[in-house]
Amino acid sequence: MRLIYAAYPVDAIWRSVLMRDDRALKRIDLAAGPVRLLVRRASAGIDVGRLDAWQWQFTAALLAGDPLHAALGDAPPDDADAWLANLLSVGCFSGFGRP
């Protein structure tokens, strides 16, 4: 699993190129702003999903080894538990440890 921050919608560009969809490629707005992506191996291939800013910060903190209470930061409480459950259910973490 990797987190990617890009100034351009690289996920939309990647999908359009893979699908050889010139119309979709022409519709991509390079000025739309940055994207935060979670890229992971899935059983069906590579899965690329966009993240909200809080999801990015929360996930990056966990990957950096921050304790859960610190990683939560400003994450919306009702959404953070669901996001953590999602990360765990798709196998984004291989283990847990103590600092």
HELIX and SHEET records of a PDB file:
HELIX    1   1 VAL A   10  LEU A   18  1                                   9    
HELIX    2   2 ASP A   22  ARG A   27  1                                   6    
HELIX    3   3 ALA A   53  LEU A   63  1                                  11    
HELIX    4   4 LEU A   68  LEU A   72  1                                   5    
HELIX    5   5 PRO A   77  SER A   89  1                                  13    
SHEET    1   A 3 ARG A   2  ALA A   6  0                                        
SHEET    2   A 3 VAL A  35  ALA A  42 -1                                        
SHEET    3   A 3 GLY A  45  ARG A  50 -1                                        
END                                                                             
